[in-house]
């Protein structure tokens, strides 16, 4: 995978403010690759190899948290993001407007 692309994705993730979330598709659009939301997810799954990034602030298009990562919800709640009873984030309330 192209390291420039990896750092481009991670630099956008680094800009997401605490208390907000972004979607994989939103990040893909911001880097000019609107059809590559899955690529964003793949890069984020390997982000720990490139530094410390707030990947917990990225959710899917419905506000669903990452499966298999139970700490994500707790990290968001510490930042003031409330989860709905379904465990999803209310994107109308918490989505990053960049």
Biopython code that builds the backbone (N, CA, C, O; Angstrom):
import numpy as np
from Bio.PDB.StructureBuilder import StructureBuilder

atoms = [
    (1, "UNK", "N", (0.841, -1.181, 0.000)),
    (1, "UNK", "CA", (0.000, 0.000, 0.000)),
    (1, "UNK", "C", (0.888, 1.246, 0.000)),
    (1, "UNK", "O", (1.934, 1.272, 0.648)),
    (2, "UNK", "N", (0.477, 2.237, -0.703)),
    (2, "UNK", "CA", (1.216, 3.484, -0.862)),
    (2, "UNK", "C", (1.286, 4.241, 0.475)),
    (2, "UNK", "O", (0.253, 4.593, 1.045)),
    (3, "UNK", "N", (2.491, 4.485, 0.965)),
    (3, "UNK", "CA", (2.648, 5.150, 2.257)),
    (3, "UNK", "C", (2.139, 6.588, 2.236)),
    (3, "UNK", "O", (1.661, 7.082, 3.257)),
    (4, "UNK", "N", (2.232, 7.265, 1.102)),
    (4, "UNK", "CA", (1.691, 8.628, 1.013)),
    (4, "UNK", "C", (0.182, 8.608, 1.256)),
    (4, "UNK", "O", (-0.353, 9.473, 1.949)),
    (5, "UNK", "N", (-0.495, 7.621, 0.683)),
    (5, "UNK", "CA", (-1.939, 7.482, 0.867)),
    (5, "UNK", "C", (-2.260, 7.175, 2.329)),
    (5, "UNK", "O", (-3.213, 7.718, 2.888)),
    (6, "UNK", "N", (-1.482, 6.322, 2.930)),
    (6, "UNK", "CA", (-1.686, 5.984, 4.342)),
    (6, "UNK", "C", (-1.587, 7.231, 5.205)),
    (6, "UNK", "O", (-2.456, 7.485, 6.038)),
    (7, "UNK", "N", (-0.535, 8.003, 5.008)),
    (7, "UNK", "CA", (-0.364, 9.217, 5.815)),
    (7, "UNK", "C", (-1.398, 10.288, 5.480)),
    (7, "UNK", "O", (-1.735, 11.105, 6.336)),
    (8, "UNK", "N", (-1.899, 10.294, 4.261)),
    (8, "UNK", "CA", (-2.955, 11.234, 3.897)),
    (8, "UNK", "C", (-4.233, 10.917, 4.691)),
    (8, "UNK", "O", (-4.887, 11.813, 5.223)),
    (9, "UNK", "N", (-4.567, 9.634, 4.757)),
    (9, "UNK", "CA", (-5.732, 9.202, 5.532)),
    (9, "UNK", "C", (-5.531, 9.516, 7.011)),
    (9, "UNK", "O", (-6.414, 10.079, 7.658)),
    (10, "UNK", "N", (-4.375, 9.152, 7.538)),
    (10, "UNK", "CA", (-4.123, 9.347, 8.960)),
    (10, "UNK", "C", (-4.048, 10.828, 9.344)),
    (10, "UNK", "O", (-4.385, 11.195, 10.469)),
    (11, "UNK", "N", (-3.609, 11.668, 8.417)),
    (11, "UNK", "CA", (-3.569, 13.105, 8.728)),
    (11, "UNK", "C", (-4.978, 13.670, 8.853)),
    (11, "UNK", "O", (-5.209, 14.565, 9.666)),
    (12, "UNK", "N", (-5.926, 13.165, 8.064)),
    (12, "UNK", "CA", (-7.316, 13.597, 8.199)),
    (12, "UNK", "C", (-7.867, 13.111, 9.540)),
    (12, "UNK", "O", (-8.537, 13.864, 10.246)),
    (13, "UNK", "N", (-7.588, 11.862, 9.889)),
    (13, "UNK", "CA", (-8.063, 11.316, 11.164)),
    (13, "UNK", "C", (-7.515, 12.143, 12.329)),
    (13, "UNK", "O", (-8.225, 12.386, 13.306)),
    (14, "UNK", "N", (-6.274, 12.571, 12.230)),
    (14, "UNK", "CA", (-5.654, 13.362, 13.292)),
    (14, "UNK", "C", (-6.363, 14.703, 13.503)),
    (14, "UNK", "O", (-6.259, 15.292, 14.580)),
    (15, "UNK", "N", (-7.072, 15.184, 12.498)),
    (15, "UNK", "CA", (-7.764, 16.471, 12.592)),
    (15, "UNK", "C", (-9.154, 16.387, 13.212)),
    (15, "UNK", "O", (-9.741, 17.417, 13.543)),
    (16, "UNK", "N", (-9.688, 15.184, 13.374)),
    (16, "UNK", "CA", (-11.033, 15.043, 13.946)),
    (16, "UNK", "C", (-10.980, 15.497, 15.402)),
    (16, "UNK", "O", (-10.238, 14.921, 16.198)),
    (17, "UNK", "N", (-11.748, 16.509, 15.759)),
    (17, "UNK", "CA", (-11.673, 17.017, 17.135)),
    (17, "UNK", "C", (-12.299, 16.059, 18.145)),
    (17, "UNK", "O", (-13.195, 15.282, 17.814)),
    (18, "UNK", "N", (-11.817, 16.130, 19.368)),
    (18, "UNK", "CA", (-12.403, 15.350, 20.448)),
    (18, "UNK", "C", (-13.876, 15.716, 20.572)),
    (18, "UNK", "O", (-14.248, 16.882, 20.442)),
    (19, "UNK", "N", (-14.705, 14.715, 20.824)),
    (19, "UNK", "CA", (-16.138, 14.943, 20.951)),
    (19, "UNK", "C", (-16.879, 14.879, 19.639)),
    (19, "UNK", "O", (-18.088, 15.107, 19.596)),
    (20, "UNK", "N", (-16.169, 14.569, 18.559)),
    (20, "UNK", "CA", (-16.774, 14.436, 17.230)),
    (20, "UNK", "C", (-16.361, 13.100, 16.622)),
    (20, "UNK", "O", (-15.383, 12.481, 17.041)),
    (21, "UNK", "N", (-17.125, 12.674, 15.630)),
    (21, "UNK", "CA", (-16.770, 11.478, 14.872)),
    (21, "UNK", "C", (-16.835, 11.793, 13.386)),
    (21, "UNK", "O", (-17.488, 12.748, 12.963)),
    (22, "UNK", "N", (-16.151, 10.979, 12.608)),
    (22, "UNK", "CA", (-16.231, 11.043, 11.144)),
    (22, "UNK", "C", (-16.533, 9.629, 10.663)),
    (22, "UNK", "O", (-16.324, 8.660, 11.393)),
    (23, "UNK", "N", (-17.020, 9.517, 9.448)),
    (23, "UNK", "CA", (-17.274, 8.193, 8.875)),
    (23, "UNK", "C", (-16.145, 7.822, 7.926)),
    (23, "UNK", "O", (-15.393, 8.679, 7.461)),
    (24, "UNK", "N", (-16.043, 6.542, 7.651)),
    (24, "UNK", "CA", (-15.028, 6.070, 6.702)),
    (24, "UNK", "C", (-15.228, 6.748, 5.349)),
    (24, "UNK", "O", (-14.265, 7.175, 4.712)),
    (25, "UNK", "N", (-16.484, 6.842, 4.916)),
    (25, "UNK", "CA", (-16.787, 7.478, 3.640)),
    (25, "UNK", "C", (-16.456, 8.954, 3.623)),
    (25, "UNK", "O", (-15.992, 9.481, 2.611)),
    (26, "UNK", "N", (-16.690, 9.618, 4.726)),
    (26, "UNK", "CA", (-16.361, 11.042, 4.835)),
    (26, "UNK", "C", (-14.863, 11.257, 4.659)),
    (26, "UNK", "O", (-14.440, 12.171, 3.952)),
    (27, "UNK", "N", (-14.072, 10.421, 5.296)),
    (27, "UNK", "CA", (-12.615, 10.525, 5.162)),
    (27, "UNK", "C", (-12.200, 10.236, 3.725)),
    (27, "UNK", "O", (-11.343, 10.925, 3.172)),
    (28, "UNK", "N", (-12.802, 9.224, 3.125)),
    (28, "UNK", "CA", (-12.483, 8.895, 1.729)),
    (28, "UNK", "C", (-12.786, 10.084, 0.819)),
    (28, "UNK", "O", (-11.995, 10.395, -0.072)),
    (29, "UNK", "N", (-13.925, 10.753, 1.032)),
    (29, "UNK", "CA", (-14.272, 11.933, 0.219)),
    (29, "UNK", "C", (-13.269, 13.055, 0.436)),
    (29, "UNK", "O", (-12.884, 13.732, -0.517)),
    (30, "UNK", "N", (-12.841, 13.261, 1.676)),
    (30, "UNK", "CA", (-11.909, 14.351, 1.978)),
    (30, "UNK", "C", (-10.552, 14.174, 1.299)),
    (30, "UNK", "O", (-9.861, 15.156, 1.029)),
    (31, "UNK", "N", (-10.168, 12.934, 1.023)),
    (31, "UNK", "CA", (-8.892, 12.709, 0.350)),
    (31, "UNK", "C", (-9.066, 12.512, -1.154)),
    (31, "UNK", "O", (-8.114, 12.170, -1.856)),
    (32, "UNK", "N", (-10.293, 12.732, -1.647)),
    (32, "UNK", "CA", (-10.544, 12.633, -3.075)),
    (32, "UNK", "C", (-10.707, 11.218, -3.594)),
    (32, "UNK", "O", (-10.506, 10.967, -4.783)),
    (33, "UNK", "N", (-11.070, 10.290, -2.720)),
    (33, "UNK", "CA", (-11.283, 8.894, -3.110)),
    (33, "UNK", "C", (-12.628, 8.422, -2.570)),
    (33, "UNK", "O", (-12.692, 7.501, -1.755)),
    (34, "UNK", "N", (-13.691, 9.055, -3.028)),
    (34, "UNK", "CA", (-15.000, 8.852, -2.438)),
    (34, "UNK", "C", (-15.503, 7.415, -2.470)),
    (34, "UNK", "O", (-16.395, 7.077, -1.692)),
    (35, "UNK", "N", (-14.981, 6.574, -3.315)),
    (35, "UNK", "CA", (-15.433, 5.183, -3.380)),
    (35, "UNK", "C", (-14.533, 4.229, -2.592)),
    (35, "UNK", "O", (-14.642, 3.010, -2.731)),
    (36, "UNK", "N", (-13.655, 4.778, -1.778)),
    (36, "UNK", "CA", (-12.679, 3.947, -1.074)),
    (36, "UNK", "C", (-12.835, 3.939, 0.447)),
    (36, "UNK", "O", (-11.841, 3.972, 1.172)),
    (37, "UNK", "N", (-14.070, 3.896, 0.927)),
    (37, "UNK", "CA", (-14.309, 3.855, 2.377)),
    (37, "UNK", "C", (-13.685, 2.611, 2.997)),
    (37, "UNK", "O", (-13.158, 2.673, 4.109)),
    (38, "UNK", "N", (-13.736, 1.492, 2.299)),
    (38, "UNK", "CA", (-13.138, 0.259, 2.840)),
    (38, "UNK", "C", (-11.625, 0.377, 2.944)),
    (38, "UNK", "O", (-11.023, -0.168, 3.870)),
    (39, "UNK", "N", (-11.018, 1.066, 2.025)),
    (39, "UNK", "CA", (-9.576, 1.304, 2.089)),
    (39, "UNK", "C", (-9.237, 2.103, 3.341)),
    (39, "UNK", "O", (-8.239, 1.829, 4.007)),
    (40, "UNK", "N", (-10.063, 3.080, 3.655)),
    (40, "UNK", "CA", (-9.857, 3.868, 4.872)),
    (40, "UNK", "C", (-9.901, 2.942, 6.084)),
    (40, "UNK", "O", (-9.052, 3.038, 6.969)),
    (41, "UNK", "N", (-10.879, 2.056, 6.126)),
    (41, "UNK", "CA", (-10.973, 1.105, 7.229)),
    (41, "UNK", "C", (-9.762, 0.209, 7.333)),
    (41, "UNK", "O", (-9.296, -0.081, 8.435)),
    (42, "UNK", "N", (-9.251, -0.229, 6.208)),
    (42, "UNK", "CA", (-8.055, -1.082, 6.192)),
    (42, "UNK", "C", (-6.852, -0.324, 6.754)),
    (42, "UNK", "O", (-6.096, -0.860, 7.564)),
    (43, "UNK", "N", (-6.682, 0.907, 6.326)),
    (43, "UNK", "CA", (-5.570, 1.719, 6.828)),
    (43, "UNK", "C", (-5.713, 1.928, 8.336)),
    (43, "UNK", "O", (-4.731, 1.817, 9.071)),
    (44, "UNK", "N", (-6.910, 2.225, 8.795)),
    (44, "UNK", "CA", (-7.106, 2.462, 10.224)),
    (44, "UNK", "C", (-6.854, 1.200, 11.048)),
    (44, "UNK", "O", (-6.438, 1.288, 12.204)),
    (45, "UNK", "N", (-7.100, 0.039, 10.468)),
    (45, "UNK", "CA", (-6.843, -1.205, 11.199)),
    (45, "UNK", "C", (-5.347, -1.423, 11.427)),
    (45, "UNK", "O", (-4.960, -2.223, 12.279)),
    (46, "UNK", "N", (-4.509, -0.720, 10.673)),
    (46, "UNK", "CA", (-3.055, -0.843, 10.803)),
    (46, "UNK", "C", (-2.412, 0.435, 11.350)),
    (46, "UNK", "O", (-1.187, 0.552, 11.360)),
    (47, "UNK", "N", (-3.212, 1.376, 11.795)),
    (47, "UNK", "CA", (-2.715, 2.692, 12.187)),
    (47, "UNK", "C", (-1.694, 2.643, 13.316)),
    (47, "UNK", "O", (-0.821, 3.507, 13.386)),
    (48, "UNK", "N", (-1.782, 1.663, 14.194)),
    (48, "UNK", "CA", (-0.852, 1.601, 15.328)),
    (48, "UNK", "C", (0.598, 1.450, 14.864)),
    (48, "UNK", "O", (1.516, 1.742, 15.631)),
    (49, "UNK", "N", (0.817, 1.012, 13.655)),
    (49, "UNK", "CA", (2.174, 0.863, 13.129)),
    (49, "UNK", "C", (2.761, 2.190, 12.646)),
    (49, "UNK", "O", (3.953, 2.274, 12.350)),
    (50, "UNK", "N", (1.921, 3.225, 12.568)),
    (50, "UNK", "CA", (2.354, 4.514, 12.025)),
    (50, "UNK", "C", (2.355, 5.640, 13.054)),
    (50, "UNK", "O", (2.781, 6.754, 12.749)),
    (51, "UNK", "N", (1.891, 5.368, 14.245)),
    (51, "UNK", "CA", (1.866, 6.397, 15.277)),
    (51, "UNK", "C", (0.586, 6.340, 16.072)),
    (51, "UNK", "O", (-0.154, 5.358, 16.025)),
    (52, "UNK", "N", (0.335, 7.406, 16.802)),
    (52, "UNK", "CA", (-0.825, 7.480, 17.680)),
    (52, "UNK", "C", (-1.870, 8.396, 17.045)),
    (52, "UNK", "O", (-1.694, 9.613, 16.995)),
    (53, "UNK", "N", (-2.950, 7.802, 16.565)),
    (53, "UNK", "CA", (-4.004, 8.547, 15.889)),
    (53, "UNK", "C", (-5.338, 8.250, 16.557)),
    (53, "UNK", "O", (-5.530, 7.147, 17.067)),
    (54, "UNK", "N", (-6.268, 9.209, 16.569)),
    (54, "UNK", "CA", (-7.562, 9.001, 17.235)),
    (54, "UNK", "C", (-8.551, 8.210, 16.367)),
    (54, "UNK", "O", (-9.622, 8.709, 16.019)),
    (55, "UNK", "N", (-8.184, 6.995, 16.031)),
    (55, "UNK", "CA", (-9.014, 6.156, 15.158)),
    (55, "UNK", "C", (-10.365, 5.815, 15.782)),
    (55, "UNK", "O", (-11.306, 5.445, 15.079)),
    (56, "UNK", "N", (-10.453, 5.941, 17.100)),
    (56, "UNK", "CA", (-11.729, 5.654, 17.770)),
    (56, "UNK", "C", (-12.814, 6.652, 17.359)),
    (56, "UNK", "O", (-13.995, 6.422, 17.621)),
    (57, "UNK", "N", (-12.432, 7.732, 16.734)),
    (57, "UNK", "CA", (-13.398, 8.756, 16.306)),
    (57, "UNK", "C", (-13.972, 8.481, 14.924)),
    (57, "UNK", "O", (-14.663, 9.332, 14.364)),
    (58, "UNK", "N", (-13.701, 7.313, 14.369)),
    (58, "UNK", "CA", (-14.203, 6.966, 13.034)),
    (58, "UNK", "C", (-15.211, 5.822, 13.173)),
    (58, "UNK", "O", (-14.923, 4.793, 13.784)),
    (59, "UNK", "N", (-16.390, 6.024, 12.597)),
    (59, "UNK", "CA", (-17.477, 5.048, 12.654)),
    (59, "UNK", "C", (-18.007, 4.810, 11.240)),
    (59, "UNK", "O", (-17.592, 5.483, 10.296)),
    (60, "UNK", "N", (-18.921, 3.854, 11.097)),
    (60, "UNK", "CA", (-19.453, 3.620, 9.754)),
    (60, "UNK", "C", (-20.562, 4.625, 9.434)),
    (60, "UNK", "O", (-20.885, 5.480, 10.258)),
    (61, "UNK", "N", (-21.137, 4.521, 8.247)),
    (61, "UNK", "CA", (-22.116, 5.497, 7.764)),
    (61, "UNK", "C", (-23.383, 5.568, 8.612)),
    (61, "UNK", "O", (-24.124, 6.548, 8.538)),
    (62, "UNK", "N", (-23.634, 4.541, 9.415)),
    (62, "UNK", "CA", (-24.815, 4.518, 10.283)),
    (62, "UNK", "C", (-24.475, 4.875, 11.728)),
    (62, "UNK", "O", (-25.345, 4.846, 12.598)),
    (63, "UNK", "N", (-23.210, 5.210, 11.985)),
    (63, "UNK", "CA", (-22.792, 5.540, 13.337)),
    (63, "UNK", "C", (-22.400, 4.333, 14.170)),
    (63, "UNK", "O", (-22.203, 4.434, 15.381)),
    (64, "UNK", "N", (-22.288, 3.180, 13.502)),
    (64, "UNK", "CA", (-21.945, 1.947, 14.222)),
    (64, "UNK", "C", (-20.463, 1.926, 14.547)),
    (64, "UNK", "O", (-19.629, 2.348, 13.746)),
    (65, "UNK", "N", (-20.150, 1.428, 15.735)),
    (65, "UNK", "CA", (-18.764, 1.306, 16.153)),
    (65, "UNK", "C", (-18.101, 0.115, 15.472)),
    (65, "UNK", "O", (-18.773, -0.727, 14.875)),
    (66, "UNK", "N", (-16.789, 0.055, 15.566)),
    (66, "UNK", "CA", (-16.020, -1.019, 14.943)),
    (66, "UNK", "C", (-16.260, -2.332, 15.678)),
    (66, "UNK", "O", (-16.055, -2.401, 16.890)),
    (67, "UNK", "N", (-16.689, -3.376, 14.970)),
    (67, "UNK", "CA", (-16.883, -4.671, 15.629)),
    (67, "UNK", "C", (-15.557, -5.203, 16.184)),
    (67, "UNK", "O", (-14.511, -5.066, 15.550)),
    (68, "UNK", "N", (-15.613, -5.799, 17.347)),
    (68, "UNK", "CA", (-14.414, -6.388, 17.930)),
    (68, "UNK", "C", (-13.502, -5.402, 18.633)),
    (68, "UNK", "O", (-12.382, -5.752, 19.003)),
    (69, "UNK", "N", (-13.963, -4.181, 18.822)),
    (69, "UNK", "CA", (-13.155, -3.168, 19.511)),
    (69, "UNK", "C", (-14.009, -2.531, 20.601)),
    (69, "UNK", "O", (-14.494, -1.412, 20.437)),
    (70, "UNK", "N", (-14.192, -3.238, 21.713)),
    (70, "UNK", "CA", (-15.093, -2.745, 22.765)),
    (70, "UNK", "C", (-14.616, -1.452, 23.420)),
    (70, "UNK", "O", (-15.431, -0.721, 23.984)),
    (71, "UNK", "N", (-13.346, -1.157, 23.362)),
    (71, "UNK", "CA", (-12.813, 0.068, 23.970)),
    (71, "UNK", "C", (-13.239, 1.333, 23.226)),
    (71, "UNK", "O", (-13.206, 2.423, 23.797)),
    (72, "UNK", "N", (-13.630, 1.202, 21.979)),
    (72, "UNK", "CA", (-13.978, 2.372, 21.175)),
    (72, "UNK", "C", (-15.101, 3.184, 21.815)),
    (72, "UNK", "O", (-15.004, 4.407, 21.912)),
    (73, "UNK", "N", (-16.146, 2.522, 22.244)),
    (73, "UNK", "CA", (-17.265, 3.225, 22.862)),
    (73, "UNK", "C", (-16.854, 3.961, 24.121)),
    (73, "UNK", "O", (-17.279, 5.093, 24.353)),
    (74, "UNK", "N", (-16.027, 3.321, 24.932)),
    (74, "UNK", "CA", (-15.563, 3.958, 26.170)),
    (74, "UNK", "C", (-14.711, 5.185, 25.862)),
    (74, "UNK", "O", (-14.836, 6.210, 26.532)),
    (75, "UNK", "N", (-13.848, 5.088, 24.855)),
    (75, "UNK", "CA", (-13.008, 6.225, 24.473)),
    (75, "UNK", "C", (-13.862, 7.400, 23.998)),
    (75, "UNK", "O", (-13.574, 8.551, 24.325)),
    (76, "UNK", "N", (-14.898, 7.114, 23.238)),
    (76, "UNK", "CA", (-15.788, 8.178, 22.758)),
    (76, "UNK", "C", (-16.562, 8.805, 23.919)),
    (76, "UNK", "O", (-16.731, 10.023, 23.973)),
    (77, "UNK", "N", (-17.025, 7.977, 24.834)),
    (77, "UNK", "CA", (-17.792, 8.497, 25.963)),
    (77, "UNK", "C", (-16.943, 9.405, 26.851)),
    (77, "UNK", "O", (-17.449, 10.391, 27.388)),
    (78, "UNK", "N", (-15.670, 9.086, 27.010)),
    (78, "UNK", "CA", (-14.763, 9.945, 27.785)),
    (78, "UNK", "C", (-14.691, 11.333, 27.150)),
    (78, "UNK", "O", (-14.525, 12.333, 27.849)),
    (79, "UNK", "N", (-14.817, 11.389, 25.826)),
    (79, "UNK", "CA", (-14.754, 12.669, 25.108)),
    (79, "UNK", "C", (-16.111, 13.371, 25.047)),
    (79, "UNK", "O", (-16.222, 14.444, 24.455)),
    (80, "UNK", "N", (-17.137, 12.780, 25.650)),
    (80, "UNK", "CA", (-18.451, 13.410, 25.675)),
    (80, "UNK", "C", (-19.411, 12.954, 24.602)),
    (80, "UNK", "O", (-20.506, 13.505, 24.483)),
    (81, "UNK", "N", (-19.026, 11.952, 23.809)),
    (81, "UNK", "CA", (-19.915, 11.428, 22.775)),
    (81, "UNK", "C", (-20.814, 10.376, 23.430)),
    (81, "UNK", "O", (-20.338, 9.349, 23.913)),
    (82, "UNK", "N", (-22.113, 10.649, 23.438)),
    (82, "UNK", "CA", (-23.061, 9.710, 24.026)),
    (82, "UNK", "C", (-23.475, 8.682, 22.982)),
    (82, "UNK", "O", (-23.717, 9.015, 21.822)),
    (83, "UNK", "N", (-23.551, 7.429, 23.415)),
    (83, "UNK", "CA", (-23.996, 6.366, 22.521)),
    (83, "UNK", "C", (-25.494, 6.162, 22.692)),
    (83, "UNK", "O", (-26.025, 6.276, 23.797)),
    (84, "UNK", "N", (-26.158, 5.864, 21.605)),
    (84, "UNK", "CA", (-27.586, 5.569, 21.658)),
    (84, "UNK", "C", (-27.776, 4.189, 22.291)),
    (84, "UNK", "O", (-26.803, 3.464, 22.496)),
    (85, "UNK", "N", (-29.008, 3.827, 22.600)),
    (85, "UNK", "CA", (-29.282, 2.526, 23.216)),
    (85, "UNK", "C", (-28.832, 1.366, 22.329)),
    (85, "UNK", "O", (-28.590, 0.262, 22.818)),
    (86, "UNK", "N", (-28.723, 1.616, 21.038)),
    (86, "UNK", "CA", (-28.266, 0.579, 20.100)),
    (86, "UNK", "C", (-26.748, 0.463, 20.084)),
    (86, "UNK", "O", (-26.199, -0.436, 19.447)),
    (87, "UNK", "N", (-26.064, 1.374, 20.787)),
    (87, "UNK", "CA", (-24.607, 1.381, 20.772)),
    (87, "UNK", "C", (-24.026, 2.198, 19.634)),
    (87, "UNK", "O", (-22.809, 2.240, 19.455)),
    (88, "UNK", "N", (-24.888, 2.847, 18.863)),
    (88, "UNK", "CA", (-24.459, 3.683, 17.743)),
    (88, "UNK", "C", (-24.258, 5.124, 18.200)),
    (88, "UNK", "O", (-24.749, 5.537, 19.250)),
    (89, "UNK", "N", (-23.523, 5.876, 17.386)),
    (89, "UNK", "CA", (-23.345, 7.309, 17.596)),
    (89, "UNK", "C", (-24.400, 8.039, 16.770)),
    (89, "UNK", "O", (-24.646, 7.676, 15.620)),
    (90, "UNK", "N", (-25.019, 9.054, 17.341)),
    (90, "UNK", "CA", (-25.968, 9.885, 16.613)),
    (90, "UNK", "C", (-25.155, 10.837, 15.724)),
    (90, "UNK", "O", (-24.604, 11.829, 16.202)),
    (91, "UNK", "N", (-25.091, 10.521, 14.434)),
    (91, "UNK", "CA", (-24.276, 11.321, 13.520)),
    (91, "UNK", "C", (-24.803, 12.748, 13.366)),
    (91, "UNK", "O", (-24.020, 13.670, 13.140)),
    (92, "UNK", "N", (-26.107, 12.941, 13.485)),
    (92, "UNK", "CA", (-26.655, 14.299, 13.372)),
    (92, "UNK", "C", (-26.117, 15.190, 14.489)),
    (92, "UNK", "O", (-25.989, 16.402, 14.315)),
    (93, "UNK", "N", (-25.810, 14.602, 15.608)),
    (93, "UNK", "CA", (-25.348, 15.374, 16.752)),
    (93, "UNK", "C", (-23.819, 15.457, 16.831)),
    (93, "UNK", "O", (-23.280, 16.493, 17.218)),
    (94, "UNK", "N", (-23.114, 14.374, 16.467)),
    (94, "UNK", "CA", (-21.678, 14.307, 16.734)),
    (94, "UNK", "C", (-20.773, 14.274, 15.505)),
    (94, "UNK", "O", (-19.550, 14.280, 15.647)),
    (95, "UNK", "N", (-21.352, 14.239, 14.292)),
    (95, "UNK", "CA", (-20.486, 14.148, 13.111)),
    (95, "UNK", "C", (-19.701, 15.434, 12.915)),
    (95, "UNK", "O", (-20.235, 16.538, 13.016)),
    (96, "UNK", "N", (-18.424, 15.257, 12.632)),
    (96, "UNK", "CA", (-17.499, 16.350, 12.387)),
    (96, "UNK", "C", (-17.893, 17.097, 11.136)),
    (96, "UNK", "O", (-18.049, 16.497, 10.072)),
    (97, "UNK", "N", (-18.054, 18.379, 11.252)),
    (97, "UNK", "CA", (-18.331, 19.247, 10.098)),
    (97, "UNK", "C", (-17.036, 19.938, 9.724)),
    (97, "UNK", "O", (-16.681, 20.961, 10.309)),
    (98, "UNK", "N", (-16.340, 19.391, 8.765)),
    (98, "UNK", "CA", (-15.035, 19.950, 8.395)),
    (98, "UNK", "C", (-15.122, 20.835, 7.187)),
    (98, "UNK", "O", (-14.111, 21.383, 6.748)),
]
sb = StructureBuilder()
sb.init_structure("model")
sb.init_model(0)
sb.init_chain("A")
sb.init_seg("    ")
for serial, (resi, resn, name, xyz) in enumerate(atoms, 1):
    if name == "N":
        sb.init_residue(resn, " ", resi, " ")
    sb.init_atom(name, np.array(xyz, "f"), 0.0, 1.0, " ", f" {name:<3s}", serial, name[0])
structure = sb.get_structure()
